[in-house]
């Protein structure tokens, strides 16, 4: 059996995330679904997502529509209550250095853009759609392999601009001192948030019910720490309708 909740994991949240998984595992057991005691958060993401014995994991919208939508089942989408976003939706903060004098997006046409992965919805696809609508795309790009790393690169002057997942940006502001050296230039349009998935042969309805019950069973402090407001069902078609950049799988 395989399970992971790695997408928003960070050391400061290890305790509430651990209690969250205990609740999920207990609720799954009550519905006759076995689950591993330990999360495989350090395992390769694609190996987890495509595991035939996948119990539960969280993926990104772009990998889901590029590679996973016909191999796994949607369980649902956690709602993090982001401003200006419908329940279960999220957007990206376009961040720049606080002392950068450039005031509008167009002035960053020649800037160095840091991105986590080309198959990231919030770190790459959302930025591509947002910037192309302004009439350009960054020719000067550097890969960071993570949202926190992208933000840190901008703060340290190794890059000039980055698109940061709205939930991750909230956590960066809370936990990372370098956030004081950044400011939000703009926000991208909201898209469906990072969904929970399970194996194609699993009981997705029972898994969904277990997650809903687990969130309701968390303490107020743990829900607040994780930013969880609830769990919603977003249609598969809504994920597949989001466009992919031309070099998204590169």
C-alpha positions, 0 to 999 in steps of 0.5 A: 500500500502507498500513500503520501501527502507531500505537496504542502509538507514542510518541517513546521507542519510535520506534527499536524500533518501526522495527526491528519494522516492518523485521522484519515487512516482511522476513517479509511479503516472504518470503511474497510480500506487499508492504509500504510502507517507511514506516508511515502512523502520522500518517494518519487512523486510519479512512482507514488501517483502511478502505484497500483496500490495507491491509497491516497495522494495529492497531485498537481493539476498539470500532472493530472491532466498530462499523465494521470487522469486516465490512470487514477481516480479523483477523490476530491480537492482540499479547500484552503480558503484562498482570497478571491478563489472559489472553494477548492481553487487556488492561484499563484502569487507573482513575486518580485523583490521588495526593492525592485523598482519595476512597477508593472509586469511588462517591465519584467519582460527581460527578467530572469524567471524562476520556476519549480517544474515545467509540469507545475500548474502554479509555478509554470502554466499559470505564469505562462497564461498570465504573462502571455496575456500581457504579450510576452513570455520570459526568454530567461528562465531558471529551474529551481525544483521547488516553490520555496526555492524559487521564492528564495532565489528571487529574494537572494537576487538569483532570479527576478520573478517567480510564480508561487502557489498561493498556499505555499506563498501563505506558508512562506510568509508565515515561516520563512524570514526571506519573505520580508524581501519579497512583494506580490506584483500580481496574482494569476487567475484561479484554477482547480486546486491540487486534487487528492487521487487514489488508484483506478481500482480503489473505492473513491467514494469511500475514500472521499468520505474518509477524508471529509470525516478526517478533516472534520475530526481535526482540532481547530488548531490543526485545521488552522495550521494546515489551512484546511477549510473543507473538502470539495468535489471539482469535476474532472473536466474542470481540470482537463480544461486548463490549457498547457503551455507548449513546453510544459513537459520539457 
